Amino acid sequence: MFWFTQGLCFLPAFLVIWSSSTFIISYLIALFRHDVDIIFPYISDTGANPPESCIFGLMTFISACAGIATIYARYKLVEKLSADTRVVSPHLNKTALVVGMFSCLGMCVVATFQETIVTVVHDIGALLFFVSGVLYIILQSFISYHVYPFGSSLGVCRARLAIALLAVLAFFPTVICAYFVKQTTLHRDTGDKDYPFHVASAVCEWIVAFSFICFFLTYIEDFKLFTLRVKTEYDQ
């Protein structure tokens, strides 16, 4: 039996691989077409112009759908463990589910509204994605410790906490430095006064994004242990 056929581990595995490919492919295409600078453009910059904008939008939307499925499956796993052991409050589990769904909604907004065309809506979607995403992995780190020893190992719990802390530490420079970036052009000059803020913000943005990916990577072992079934009832 192949490892990805065990339980539902294909969900986080697909999410990790697809999301990573989304960022990397868009960046490489934009770089090949000289649409962005080689040194740390914003993630959205790599999907600002066609044809990479089309690829970025489609792949990001698919990532959001995979994220919804993965987050819901995690919710059902914790719900099952809580029903058997009562180690996690149902309200906390539902809160994490809702927050995670808002993060996926933010991804859909980012995918739909390009940065250079509808900037305000795009920025709102990006902020929703990052804020909700950071809150989600914090809540799931907290839940992981409460569920232990049912589910994840202590090492995985610590890894999730470390990733969540990294995301938190990188999130604040992303937002704060972005506030001081005045130019919105895709190509930047190192002599610009706000260039250091642009680089710091962009680097931290990439760190936050890949911290999300690494966090979902830790779900793979957990998702090998369970499956979900849909029960259909027909009332005559």
mmCIF file of the C-alpha atoms, coordinates in Angstrom:
data_MODEL
# 
_entry.id   MODEL 
# 
loop_
_atom_site.group_PDB 
_atom_site.id 
_atom_site.type_symbol 
_atom_site.label_atom_id 
_atom_site.label_alt_id 
_atom_site.label_comp_id 
_atom_site.label_asym_id 
_atom_site.label_entity_id 
_atom_site.label_seq_id 
_atom_site.pdbx_PDB_ins_code 
_atom_site.Cartn_x 
_atom_site.Cartn_y 
_atom_site.Cartn_z 
_atom_site.occupancy 
_atom_site.B_iso_or_equiv 
_atom_site.pdbx_formal_charge 
_atom_site.auth_seq_id 
_atom_site.auth_comp_id 
_atom_site.auth_asym_id 
_atom_site.auth_atom_id 
_atom_site.pdbx_PDB_model_num 
ATOM 1   C CA . MET A 1 1   ? 0.000   0.000  0.000   1.00 0.00 ? 1   MET A CA 1 
ATOM 2   C CA . PHE A 1 2   ? 1.326   3.420  -0.949  1.00 0.00 ? 2   PHE A CA 1 
ATOM 3   C CA . TRP A 1 3   ? 1.620   5.884  1.916   1.00 0.00 ? 3   TRP A CA 1 
ATOM 4   C CA . PHE A 1 4   ? -0.699  8.425  0.296   1.00 0.00 ? 4   PHE A CA 1 
ATOM 5   C CA . THR A 1 5   ? -3.519  5.854  0.175   1.00 0.00 ? 5   THR A CA 1 
ATOM 6   C CA . GLN A 1 6   ? -3.569  5.512  3.961   1.00 0.00 ? 6   GLN A CA 1 
ATOM 7   C CA . GLY A 1 7   ? -6.541  7.264  5.522   1.00 0.00 ? 7   GLY A CA 1 
ATOM 8   C CA . LEU A 1 8   ? -6.932  10.837 4.317   1.00 0.00 ? 8   LEU A CA 1 
ATOM 9   C CA . CYS A 1 9   ? -3.256  11.772 4.244   1.00 0.00 ? 9   CYS A CA 1 
ATOM 10  C CA . PHE A 1 10  ? -3.570  12.589 0.542   1.00 0.00 ? 10  PHE A CA 1 
ATOM 11  C CA . LEU A 1 11  ? -5.454  15.769 1.528   1.00 0.00 ? 11  LEU A CA 1 
ATOM 12  C CA . PRO A 1 12  ? -2.648  17.593 3.381   1.00 0.00 ? 12  PRO A CA 1 
ATOM 13  C CA . ALA A 1 13  ? -0.073  16.049 1.028   1.00 0.00 ? 13  ALA A CA 1 
ATOM 14  C CA . PHE A 1 14  ? -1.845  17.465 -2.016  1.00 0.00 ? 14  PHE A CA 1 
ATOM 15  C CA . LEU A 1 15  ? -2.343  20.819 -0.274  1.00 0.00 ? 15  LEU A CA 1 
ATOM 16  C CA . VAL A 1 16  ? 1.356   21.111 0.572   1.00 0.00 ? 16  VAL A CA 1 
ATOM 17  C CA . ILE A 1 17  ? 2.592   20.106 -2.888  1.00 0.00 ? 17  ILE A CA 1 
ATOM 18  C CA . TRP A 1 18  ? 0.019   22.161 -4.803  1.00 0.00 ? 18  TRP A CA 1 
ATOM 19  C CA . SER A 1 19  ? 0.421   25.320 -2.703  1.00 0.00 ? 19  SER A CA 1 
ATOM 20  C CA . SER A 1 20  ? 4.210   25.184 -2.930  1.00 0.00 ? 20  SER A CA 1 
ATOM 21  C CA . SER A 1 21  ? 3.944   24.710 -6.687  1.00 0.00 ? 21  SER A CA 1 
ATOM 22  C CA . THR A 1 22  ? 1.569   27.671 -6.938  1.00 0.00 ? 22  THR A CA 1 
ATOM 23  C CA . PHE A 1 23  ? 4.076   30.071 -5.406  1.00 0.00 ? 23  PHE A CA 1 
ATOM 24  C CA . ILE A 1 24  ? 7.129   28.657 -7.158  1.00 0.00 ? 24  ILE A CA 1 
ATOM 25  C CA . ILE A 1 25  ? 5.632   28.293 -10.656 1.00 0.00 ? 25  ILE A CA 1 
ATOM 26  C CA . SER A 1 26  ? 4.158   31.809 -10.626 1.00 0.00 ? 26  SER A CA 1 
ATOM 27  C CA . TYR A 1 27  ? 7.474   33.202 -9.441  1.00 0.00 ? 27  TYR A CA 1 
ATOM 28  C CA . LEU A 1 28  ? 9.484   31.384 -12.100 1.00 0.00 ? 28  LEU A CA 1 
ATOM 29  C CA . ILE A 1 29  ? 7.160   32.444 -14.926 1.00 0.00 ? 29  ILE A CA 1 
ATOM 30  C CA . ALA A 1 30  ? 7.138   36.067 -13.763 1.00 0.00 ? 30  ALA A CA 1 
ATOM 31  C CA . LEU A 1 31  ? 10.916  35.968 -13.434 1.00 0.00 ? 31  LEU A CA 1 
ATOM 32  C CA . PHE A 1 32  ? 11.350  34.446 -16.902 1.00 0.00 ? 32  PHE A CA 1 
ATOM 33  C CA . ARG A 1 33  ? 9.149   37.170 -18.397 1.00 0.00 ? 33  ARG A CA 1 
ATOM 34  C CA . HIS A 1 34  ? 10.978  39.882 -16.409 1.00 0.00 ? 34  HIS A CA 1 
ATOM 35  C CA . ASP A 1 35  ? 7.731   40.960 -14.757 1.00 0.00 ? 35  ASP A CA 1 
ATOM 36  C CA . VAL A 1 36  ? 9.285   40.973 -11.269 1.00 0.00 ? 36  VAL A CA 1 
ATOM 37  C CA . ASP A 1 37  ? 12.702  41.427 -9.711  1.00 0.00 ? 37  ASP A CA 1 
ATOM 38  C CA . ILE A 1 38  ? 14.669  38.345 -8.725  1.00 0.00 ? 38  ILE A CA 1 
ATOM 39  C CA . ILE A 1 39  ? 15.130  39.556 -5.127  1.00 0.00 ? 39  ILE A CA 1 
ATOM 40  C CA . PHE A 1 40  ? 12.007  38.795 -3.085  1.00 0.00 ? 40  PHE A CA 1 
ATOM 41  C CA . PRO A 1 41  ? 8.996   40.276 -4.813  1.00 0.00 ? 41  PRO A CA 1 
ATOM 42  C CA . TYR A 1 42  ? 5.699   40.079 -2.966  1.00 0.00 ? 42  TYR A CA 1 
ATOM 43  C CA . ILE A 1 43  ? 3.900   36.809 -3.620  1.00 0.00 ? 43  ILE A CA 1 
ATOM 44  C CA . SER A 1 44  ? 1.052   38.717 -5.256  1.00 0.00 ? 44  SER A CA 1 
ATOM 45  C CA . ASP A 1 45  ? 3.536   40.498 -7.544  1.00 0.00 ? 45  ASP A CA 1 
ATOM 46  C CA . THR A 1 46  ? 4.351   37.158 -9.164  1.00 0.00 ? 46  THR A CA 1 
ATOM 47  C CA . GLY A 1 47  ? 0.695   36.812 -10.189 1.00 0.00 ? 47  GLY A CA 1 
ATOM 48  C CA . ALA A 1 48  ? -0.021  40.394 -11.208 1.00 0.00 ? 48  ALA A CA 1 
ATOM 49  C CA . ASN A 1 49  ? 0.411   40.168 -14.987 1.00 0.00 ? 49  ASN A CA 1 
ATOM 50  C CA . PRO A 1 50  ? -0.880  37.609 -17.516 1.00 0.00 ? 50  PRO A CA 1 
ATOM 51  C CA . PRO A 1 51  ? -0.213  34.806 -18.208 1.00 0.00 ? 51  PRO A CA 1 
ATOM 52  C CA . GLU A 1 52  ? 1.131   34.127 -14.701 1.00 0.00 ? 52  GLU A CA 1 
ATOM 53  C CA . SER A 1 53  ? -1.884  35.912 -13.198 1.00 0.00 ? 53  SER A CA 1 
ATOM 54  C CA . CYS A 1 54  ? -4.175  33.302 -14.779 1.00 0.00 ? 54  CYS A CA 1 
ATOM 55  C CA . ILE A 1 55  ? -2.062  30.424 -13.480 1.00 0.00 ? 55  ILE A CA 1 
ATOM 56  C CA . PHE A 1 56  ? -1.697  32.038 -10.051 1.00 0.00 ? 56  PHE A CA 1 
ATOM 57  C CA . GLY A 1 57  ? -5.445  32.656 -9.770  1.00 0.00 ? 57  GLY A CA 1 
ATOM 58  C CA . LEU A 1 58  ? -6.454  29.141 -10.809 1.00 0.00 ? 58  LEU A CA 1 
ATOM 59  C CA . MET A 1 59  ? -3.864  27.359 -8.671  1.00 0.00 ? 59  MET A CA 1 
ATOM 60  C CA . THR A 1 60  ? -4.570  29.550 -5.638  1.00 0.00 ? 60  THR A CA 1 
ATOM 61  C CA . PHE A 1 61  ? -8.295  28.820 -5.905  1.00 0.00 ? 61  PHE A CA 1 
ATOM 62  C CA . ILE A 1 62  ? -7.571  25.074 -6.040  1.00 0.00 ? 62  ILE A CA 1 
ATOM 63  C CA . SER A 1 63  ? -5.298  25.488 -3.001  1.00 0.00 ? 63  SER A CA 1 
ATOM 64  C CA . ALA A 1 64  ? -8.162  27.213 -1.176  1.00 0.00 ? 64  ALA A CA 1 
ATOM 65  C CA . CYS A 1 65  ? -10.499 24.315 -1.995  1.00 0.00 ? 65  CYS A CA 1 
ATOM 66  C CA . ALA A 1 66  ? -7.906  21.799 -0.797  1.00 0.00 ? 66  ALA A CA 1 
ATOM 67  C CA . GLY A 1 67  ? -7.453  23.899 2.332   1.00 0.00 ? 67  GLY A CA 1 
ATOM 68  C CA . ILE A 1 68  ? -11.184 23.822 3.039   1.00 0.00 ? 68  ILE A CA 1 
ATOM 69  C CA . ALA A 1 69  ? -11.258 20.025 2.707   1.00 0.00 ? 69  ALA A CA 1 
ATOM 70  C CA . THR A 1 70  ? -8.170  19.591 4.907   1.00 0.00 ? 70  THR A CA 1 
ATOM 71  C CA . ILE A 1 71  ? -9.383  21.989 7.602   1.00 0.00 ? 71  ILE A CA 1 
ATOM 72  C CA . TYR A 1 72  ? -12.792 20.306 7.710   1.00 0.00 ? 72  TYR A CA 1 
ATOM 73  C CA . ALA A 1 73  ? -11.212 16.842 7.940   1.00 0.00 ? 73  ALA A CA 1 
ATOM 74  C CA . ARG A 1 74  ? -9.027  18.061 10.819  1.00 0.00 ? 74  ARG A CA 1 
ATOM 75  C CA . TYR A 1 75  ? -12.156 19.420 12.520  1.00 0.00 ? 75  TYR A CA 1 
ATOM 76  C CA . LYS A 1 76  ? -13.894 16.036 12.227  1.00 0.00 ? 76  LYS A CA 1 
ATOM 77  C CA . LEU A 1 77  ? -10.821 14.226 13.573  1.00 0.00 ? 77  LEU A CA 1 
ATOM 78  C CA . VAL A 1 78  ? -10.637 16.466 16.641  1.00 0.00 ? 78  VAL A CA 1 
ATOM 79  C CA . GLU A 1 79  ? -14.421 16.156 17.064  1.00 0.00 ? 79  GLU A CA 1 
ATOM 80  C CA . LYS A 1 80  ? -14.114 12.350 17.118  1.00 0.00 ? 80  LYS A CA 1 
ATOM 81  C CA . LEU A 1 81  ? -11.228 12.418 19.575  1.00 0.00 ? 81  LEU A CA 1 
ATOM 82  C CA . SER A 1 82  ? -13.125 14.858 21.793  1.00 0.00 ? 82  SER A CA 1 
ATOM 83  C CA . ALA A 1 83  ? -16.251 12.679 21.734  1.00 0.00 ? 83  ALA A CA 1 
ATOM 84  C CA . ASP A 1 84  ? -14.205 9.726  22.986  1.00 0.00 ? 84  ASP A CA 1 
ATOM 85  C CA . THR A 1 85  ? -11.918 11.540 25.439  1.00 0.00 ? 85  THR A CA 1 
ATOM 86  C CA . ARG A 1 86  ? -13.449 15.028 26.018  1.00 0.00 ? 86  ARG A CA 1 
ATOM 87  C CA . VAL A 1 87  ? -9.982  16.590 25.910  1.00 0.00 ? 87  VAL A CA 1 
ATOM 88  C CA . VAL A 1 88  ? -10.921 19.513 23.631  1.00 0.00 ? 88  VAL A CA 1 
ATOM 89  C CA . SER A 1 89  ? -13.853 21.887 23.955  1.00 0.00 ? 89  SER A CA 1 
ATOM 90  C CA . PRO A 1 90  ? -16.260 21.618 20.995  1.00 0.00 ? 90  PRO A CA 1 
ATOM 91  C CA . HIS A 1 91  ? -16.446 25.420 20.926  1.00 0.00 ? 91  HIS A CA 1 
ATOM 92  C CA . LEU A 1 92  ? -12.666 25.671 20.513  1.00 0.00 ? 92  LEU A CA 1 
ATOM 93  C CA . ASN A 1 93  ? -12.737 23.111 17.715  1.00 0.00 ? 93  ASN A CA 1 
ATOM 94  C CA . LYS A 1 94  ? -15.547 24.964 15.900  1.00 0.00 ? 94  LYS A CA 1 
ATOM 95  C CA . THR A 1 95  ? -13.748 28.282 16.357  1.00 0.00 ? 95  THR A CA 1 
ATOM 96  C CA . ALA A 1 96  ? -10.643 26.843 14.691  1.00 0.00 ? 96  ALA A CA 1 
ATOM 97  C CA . LEU A 1 97  ? -12.827 25.544 11.846  1.00 0.00 ? 97  LEU A CA 1 
ATOM 98  C CA . VAL A 1 98  ? -14.456 28.936 11.230  1.00 0.00 ? 98  VAL A CA 1 
ATOM 99  C CA . VAL A 1 99  ? -11.139 30.794 11.413  1.00 0.00 ? 99  VAL A CA 1 
ATOM 100 C CA . GLY A 1 100 ? -9.587  28.344 8.956   1.00 0.00 ? 100 GLY A CA 1 
ATOM 101 C CA . MET A 1 101 ? -12.495 28.792 6.543   1.00 0.00 ? 101 MET A CA 1 
ATOM 102 C CA . PHE A 1 102 ? -12.062 32.575 6.672   1.00 0.00 ? 102 PHE A CA 1 
ATOM 103 C CA . SER A 1 103 ? -8.406  32.101 5.748   1.00 0.00 ? 103 SER A CA 1 
ATOM 104 C CA . CYS A 1 104 ? -9.448  30.055 2.692   1.00 0.00 ? 104 CYS A CA 1 
ATOM 105 C CA . LEU A 1 105 ? -11.958 32.761 1.797   1.00 0.00 ? 105 LEU A CA 1 
ATOM 106 C CA . GLY A 1 106 ? -9.103  35.268 1.875   1.00 0.00 ? 106 GLY A CA 1 
ATOM 107 C CA . MET A 1 107 ? -7.183  33.044 -0.543  1.00 0.00 ? 107 MET A CA 1 
ATOM 108 C CA . CYS A 1 108 ? -10.144 33.052 -2.935  1.00 0.00 ? 108 CYS A CA 1 
ATOM 109 C CA . VAL A 1 109 ? -10.282 36.857 -2.813  1.00 0.00 ? 109 VAL A CA 1 
ATOM 110 C CA . VAL A 1 110 ? -6.544  37.100 -3.498  1.00 0.00 ? 110 VAL A CA 1 
ATOM 111 C CA . ALA A 1 111 ? -6.899  34.681 -6.415  1.00 0.00 ? 111 ALA A CA 1 
ATOM 112 C CA . THR A 1 112 ? -9.853  36.551 -7.920  1.00 0.00 ? 112 THR A CA 1 
ATOM 113 C CA . PHE A 1 113 ? -8.813  40.201 -7.549  1.00 0.00 ? 113 PHE A CA 1 
ATOM 114 C CA . GLN A 1 114 ? -5.352  40.979 -8.952  1.00 0.00 ? 114 GLN A CA 1 
ATOM 115 C CA . GLU A 1 115 ? -3.094  43.274 -6.996  1.00 0.00 ? 115 GLU A CA 1 
ATOM 116 C CA . THR A 1 116 ? -2.599  45.807 -9.801  1.00 0.00 ? 116 THR A CA 1 
ATOM 117 C CA . ILE A 1 117 ? -6.280  46.012 -10.830 1.00 0.00 ? 117 ILE A CA 1 
ATOM 118 C CA . VAL A 1 118 ? -8.365  45.981 -7.622  1.00 0.00 ? 118 VAL A CA 1 
ATOM 119 C CA . THR A 1 119 ? -5.713  46.774 -5.038  1.00 0.00 ? 119 THR A CA 1 
ATOM 120 C CA . VAL A 1 120 ? -7.951  47.517 -2.050  1.00 0.00 ? 120 VAL A CA 1 
ATOM 121 C CA . VAL A 1 121 ? -10.013 44.325 -2.353  1.00 0.00 ? 121 VAL A CA 1 
ATOM 122 C CA . HIS A 1 122 ? -6.867  42.282 -2.981  1.00 0.00 ? 122 HIS A CA 1 
ATOM 123 C CA . ASP A 1 123 ? -5.177  43.706 0.120   1.00 0.00 ? 123 ASP A CA 1 
ATOM 124 C CA . ILE A 1 124 ? -8.266  43.014 2.245   1.00 0.00 ? 124 ILE A CA 1 
ATOM 125 C CA . GLY A 1 125 ? -8.257  39.407 1.030   1.00 0.00 ? 125 GLY A CA 1 
ATOM 126 C CA . ALA A 1 126 ? -4.532  39.052 1.736   1.00 0.00 ? 126 ALA A CA 1 
ATOM 127 C CA . LEU A 1 127 ? -4.956  40.487 5.238   1.00 0.00 ? 127 LEU A CA 1 
ATOM 128 C CA . LEU A 1 128 ? -7.881  38.135 5.898   1.00 0.00 ? 128 LEU A CA 1 
ATOM 129 C CA . PHE A 1 129 ? -5.810  35.205 4.655   1.00 0.00 ? 129 PHE A CA 1 
ATOM 130 C CA . PHE A 1 130 ? -2.754  35.966 6.778   1.00 0.00 ? 130 PHE A CA 1 
ATOM 131 C CA . VAL A 1 131 ? -4.546  37.026 9.973   1.00 0.00 ? 131 VAL A CA 1 
ATOM 132 C CA . SER A 1 132 ? -6.942  34.074 9.906   1.00 0.00 ? 132 SER A CA 1 
ATOM 133 C CA . GLY A 1 133 ? -4.158  31.704 8.868   1.00 0.00 ? 133 GLY A CA 1 
ATOM 134 C CA . VAL A 1 134 ? -1.929  32.714 11.769  1.00 0.00 ? 134 VAL A CA 1 
ATOM 135 C CA . LEU A 1 135 ? -4.824  32.445 14.228  1.00 0.00 ? 135 LEU A CA 1 
ATOM 136 C CA . TYR A 1 136 ? -5.729  29.028 12.828  1.00 0.00 ? 136 TYR A CA 1 
ATOM 137 C CA . ILE A 1 137 ? -2.307  27.476 13.304  1.00 0.00 ? 137 ILE A CA 1 
ATOM 138 C CA . ILE A 1 138 ? -2.089  28.995 16.806  1.00 0.00 ? 138 ILE A CA 1 
ATOM 139 C CA . LEU A 1 139 ? -5.425  27.411 17.716  1.00 0.00 ? 139 LEU A CA 1 
ATOM 140 C CA . GLN A 1 140 ? -4.443  24.081 16.187  1.00 0.00 ? 140 GLN A CA 1 
ATOM 141 C CA . SER A 1 141 ? -1.136  24.110 18.070  1.00 0.00 ? 141 SER A CA 1 
ATOM 142 C CA . PHE A 1 142 ? -3.108  24.642 21.283  1.00 0.00 ? 142 PHE A CA 1 
ATOM 143 C CA . ILE A 1 143 ? -5.533  21.867 20.322  1.00 0.00 ? 143 ILE A CA 1 
ATOM 144 C CA . SER A 1 144 ? -2.658  19.479 19.522  1.00 0.00 ? 144 SER A CA 1 
ATOM 145 C CA . TYR A 1 145 ? -1.274  19.799 23.040  1.00 0.00 ? 145 TYR A CA 1 
ATOM 146 C CA . HIS A 1 146 ? -4.733  19.214 24.516  1.00 0.00 ? 146 HIS A CA 1 
ATOM 147 C CA . VAL A 1 147 ? -5.329  16.145 22.350  1.00 0.00 ? 147 VAL A CA 1 
ATOM 148 C CA . TYR A 1 148 ? -1.924  14.600 23.204  1.00 0.00 ? 148 TYR A CA 1 
ATOM 149 C CA . PRO A 1 149 ? -1.306  11.667 23.624  1.00 0.00 ? 149 PRO A CA 1 
ATOM 150 C CA . PHE A 1 150 ? -4.314  10.940 21.398  1.00 0.00 ? 150 PHE A CA 1 
ATOM 151 C CA . GLY A 1 151 ? -3.341  11.780 17.835  1.00 0.00 ? 151 GLY A CA 1 
ATOM 152 C CA . SER A 1 152 ? -0.052  13.567 17.304  1.00 0.00 ? 152 SER A CA 1 
ATOM 153 C CA . SER A 1 153 ? 3.211   12.785 19.068  1.00 0.00 ? 153 SER A CA 1 
ATOM 154 C CA . LEU A 1 154 ? 4.808   15.280 21.430  1.00 0.00 ? 154 LEU A CA 1 
ATOM 155 C CA . GLY A 1 155 ? 7.461   16.026 18.807  1.00 0.00 ? 155 GLY A CA 1 
ATOM 156 C CA . VAL A 1 156 ? 4.798   16.981 16.262  1.00 0.00 ? 156 VAL A CA 1 
ATOM 157 C CA . CYS A 1 157 ? 3.071   19.174 18.851  1.00 0.00 ? 157 CYS A CA 1 
ATOM 158 C CA . ARG A 1 158 ? 6.333   21.009 19.481  1.00 0.00 ? 158 ARG A CA 1 
ATOM 159 C CA . ALA A 1 159 ? 6.986   21.362 15.754  1.00 0.00 ? 159 ALA A CA 1 
ATOM 160 C CA . ARG A 1 160 ? 3.549   22.905 15.261  1.00 0.00 ? 160 ARG A CA 1 
ATOM 161 C CA . LEU A 1 161 ? 4.120   25.325 18.103  1.00 0.00 ? 161 LEU A CA 1 
ATOM 162 C CA . ALA A 1 162 ? 7.512   26.340 16.659  1.00 0.00 ? 162 ALA A CA 1 
ATOM 163 C CA . ILE A 1 163 ? 5.966   26.904 13.216  1.00 0.00 ? 163 ILE A CA 1 
ATOM 164 C CA . ALA A 1 164 ? 3.132   28.946 14.738  1.00 0.00 ? 164 ALA A CA 1 
ATOM 165 C CA . LEU A 1 165 ? 5.604   31.120 16.641  1.00 0.00 ? 165 LEU A CA 1 
ATOM 166 C CA . LEU A 1 166 ? 7.635   31.657 13.466  1.00 0.00 ? 166 LEU A CA 1 
ATOM 167 C CA . ALA A 1 167 ? 4.483   32.708 11.605  1.00 0.00 ? 167 ALA A CA 1 
ATOM 168 C CA . VAL A 1 168 ? 3.550   35.161 14.365  1.00 0.00 ? 168 VAL A CA 1 
ATOM 169 C CA . LEU A 1 169 ? 7.038   36.669 14.460  1.00 0.00 ? 169 LEU A CA 1 
ATOM 170 C CA . ALA A 1 170 ? 7.098   37.069 10.663  1.00 0.00 ? 170 ALA A CA 1 
ATOM 171 C CA . PHE A 1 171 ? 3.536   38.365 10.383  1.00 0.00 ? 171 PHE A CA 1 
ATOM 172 C CA . PHE A 1 172 ? 4.067   41.635 12.238  1.00 0.00 ? 172 PHE A CA 1 
ATOM 173 C CA . PRO A 1 173 ? 7.065   42.816 10.131  1.00 0.00 ? 173 PRO A CA 1 
ATOM 174 C CA . THR A 1 174 ? 5.065   41.881 7.017   1.00 0.00 ? 174 THR A CA 1 
ATOM 175 C CA . VAL A 1 175 ? 2.243   44.263 7.921   1.00 0.00 ? 175 VAL A CA 1 
ATOM 176 C CA . ILE A 1 176 ? 4.259   46.987 9.639   1.00 0.00 ? 176 ILE A CA 1 
ATOM 177 C CA . CYS A 1 177 ? 6.911   47.282 6.922   1.00 0.00 ? 177 CYS A CA 1 
ATOM 178 C CA . ALA A 1 178 ? 4.247   47.156 4.191   1.00 0.00 ? 178 ALA A CA 1 
ATOM 179 C CA . TYR A 1 179 ? 2.694   50.266 5.737   1.00 0.00 ? 179 TYR A CA 1 
ATOM 180 C CA . PHE A 1 180 ? 5.891   52.212 4.952   1.00 0.00 ? 180 PHE A CA 1 
ATOM 181 C CA . VAL A 1 181 ? 6.090   50.974 1.343   1.00 0.00 ? 181 VAL A CA 1 
ATOM 182 C CA . LYS A 1 182 ? 4.766   53.842 -0.777  1.00 0.00 ? 182 LYS A CA 1 
ATOM 183 C CA . GLN A 1 183 ? 5.473   52.567 -4.295  1.00 0.00 ? 183 GLN A CA 1 
ATOM 184 C CA . THR A 1 184 ? 3.337   49.800 -5.784  1.00 0.00 ? 184 THR A CA 1 
ATOM 185 C CA . THR A 1 185 ? 5.408   49.109 -8.907  1.00 0.00 ? 185 THR A CA 1 
ATOM 186 C CA . LEU A 1 186 ? 6.526   45.556 -9.651  1.00 0.00 ? 186 LEU A CA 1 
ATOM 187 C CA . HIS A 1 187 ? 10.130  46.603 -10.291 1.00 0.00 ? 187 HIS A CA 1 
ATOM 188 C CA . ARG A 1 188 ? 11.996  48.283 -7.467  1.00 0.00 ? 188 ARG A CA 1 
ATOM 189 C CA . ASP A 1 189 ? 15.225  50.270 -7.313  1.00 0.00 ? 189 ASP A CA 1 
ATOM 190 C CA . THR A 1 190 ? 17.618  49.625 -4.465  1.00 0.00 ? 190 THR A CA 1 
ATOM 191 C CA . GLY A 1 191 ? 18.005  53.361 -4.114  1.00 0.00 ? 191 GLY A CA 1 
ATOM 192 C CA . ASP A 1 192 ? 14.333  53.894 -3.204  1.00 0.00 ? 192 ASP A CA 1 
ATOM 193 C CA . LYS A 1 193 ? 13.846  55.164 0.336   1.00 0.00 ? 193 LYS A CA 1 
ATOM 194 C CA . ASP A 1 194 ? 11.259  52.510 1.090   1.00 0.00 ? 194 ASP A CA 1 
ATOM 195 C CA . TYR A 1 195 ? 13.234  49.660 -0.515  1.00 0.00 ? 195 TYR A CA 1 
ATOM 196 C CA . PRO A 1 196 ? 14.470  48.189 2.825   1.00 0.00 ? 196 PRO A CA 1 
ATOM 197 C CA . PHE A 1 197 ? 10.878  48.118 4.080   1.00 0.00 ? 197 PHE A CA 1 
ATOM 198 C CA . HIS A 1 198 ? 9.771   46.426 0.852   1.00 0.00 ? 198 HIS A CA 1 
ATOM 199 C CA . VAL A 1 199 ? 12.411  43.691 1.157   1.00 0.00 ? 199 VAL A CA 1 
ATOM 200 C CA . ALA A 1 200 ? 11.702  43.101 4.853   1.00 0.00 ? 200 ALA A CA 1 
ATOM 201 C CA . SER A 1 201 ? 7.957   42.911 4.252   1.00 0.00 ? 201 SER A CA 1 
ATOM 202 C CA . ALA A 1 202 ? 8.281   40.615 1.226   1.00 0.00 ? 202 ALA A CA 1 
ATOM 203 C CA . VAL A 1 203 ? 10.728  38.243 2.947   1.00 0.00 ? 203 VAL A CA 1 
ATOM 204 C CA . CYS A 1 204 ? 8.481   37.941 5.993   1.00 0.00 ? 204 CYS A CA 1 
ATOM 205 C CA . GLU A 1 205 ? 5.447   37.403 3.740   1.00 0.00 ? 205 GLU A CA 1 
ATOM 206 C CA . TRP A 1 206 ? 7.155   34.418 2.099   1.00 0.00 ? 206 TRP A CA 1 
ATOM 207 C CA . ILE A 1 207 ? 8.099   33.085 5.552   1.00 0.00 ? 207 ILE A CA 1 
ATOM 208 C CA . VAL A 1 208 ? 4.500   33.299 6.768   1.00 0.00 ? 208 VAL A CA 1 
ATOM 209 C CA . ALA A 1 209 ? 3.160   31.639 3.615   1.00 0.00 ? 209 ALA A CA 1 
ATOM 210 C CA . PHE A 1 210 ? 5.574   28.719 3.796   1.00 0.00 ? 210 PHE A CA 1 
ATOM 211 C CA . SER A 1 211 ? 5.049   28.377 7.548   1.00 0.00 ? 211 SER A CA 1 
ATOM 212 C CA . PHE A 1 212 ? 1.408   27.611 6.703   1.00 0.00 ? 212 PHE A CA 1 
ATOM 213 C CA . ILE A 1 213 ? 2.576   24.981 4.226   1.00 0.00 ? 213 ILE A CA 1 
ATOM 214 C CA . CYS A 1 214 ? 4.955   23.429 6.763   1.00 0.00 ? 214 CYS A CA 1 
ATOM 215 C CA . PHE A 1 215 ? 2.179   23.369 9.346   1.00 0.00 ? 215 PHE A CA 1 
ATOM 216 C CA . PHE A 1 216 ? -0.115  21.388 7.052   1.00 0.00 ? 216 PHE A CA 1 
ATOM 217 C CA . LEU A 1 217 ? 2.813   19.080 6.335   1.00 0.00 ? 217 LEU A CA 1 
ATOM 218 C CA . THR A 1 218 ? 2.606   17.961 9.980   1.00 0.00 ? 218 THR A CA 1 
ATOM 219 C CA . TYR A 1 219 ? -0.974  16.793 9.375   1.00 0.00 ? 219 TYR A CA 1 
ATOM 220 C CA . ILE A 1 220 ? 0.079   13.932 7.111   1.00 0.00 ? 220 ILE A CA 1 
ATOM 221 C CA . GLU A 1 221 ? 0.792   11.377 9.862   1.00 0.00 ? 221 GLU A CA 1 
ATOM 222 C CA . ASP A 1 222 ? -2.435  12.243 11.704  1.00 0.00 ? 222 ASP A CA 1 
ATOM 223 C CA . PHE A 1 223 ? -4.509  11.904 8.552   1.00 0.00 ? 223 PHE A CA 1 
ATOM 224 C CA . LYS A 1 224 ? -3.238  8.375  7.970   1.00 0.00 ? 224 LYS A CA 1 
ATOM 225 C CA . LEU A 1 225 ? -5.226  7.243  11.011  1.00 0.00 ? 225 LEU A CA 1 
ATOM 226 C CA . PHE A 1 226 ? -8.794  8.028  9.953   1.00 0.00 ? 226 PHE A CA 1 
ATOM 227 C CA . THR A 1 227 ? -11.262 8.266  7.086   1.00 0.00 ? 227 THR A CA 1 
ATOM 228 C CA . LEU A 1 228 ? -14.530 10.143 6.544   1.00 0.00 ? 228 LEU A CA 1 
ATOM 229 C CA . ARG A 1 229 ? -17.706 8.606  5.169   1.00 0.00 ? 229 ARG A CA 1 
ATOM 230 C CA . VAL A 1 230 ? -20.827 10.254 3.794   1.00 0.00 ? 230 VAL A CA 1 
ATOM 231 C CA . LYS A 1 231 ? -24.063 8.640  4.976   1.00 0.00 ? 231 LYS A CA 1 
ATOM 232 C CA . THR A 1 232 ? -27.076 9.067  2.731   1.00 0.00 ? 232 THR A CA 1 
ATOM 233 C CA . GLU A 1 233 ? -30.577 8.607  4.096   1.00 0.00 ? 233 GLU A CA 1 
ATOM 234 C CA . TYR A 1 234 ? -33.633 8.562  1.851   1.00 0.00 ? 234 TYR A CA 1 
ATOM 235 C CA . ASP A 1 235 ? -36.988 9.371  3.444   1.00 0.00 ? 235 ASP A CA 1 
ATOM 236 C CA . GLN A 1 236 ? -39.953 8.076  1.507   1.00 0.00 ? 236 GLN A CA 1 
# 
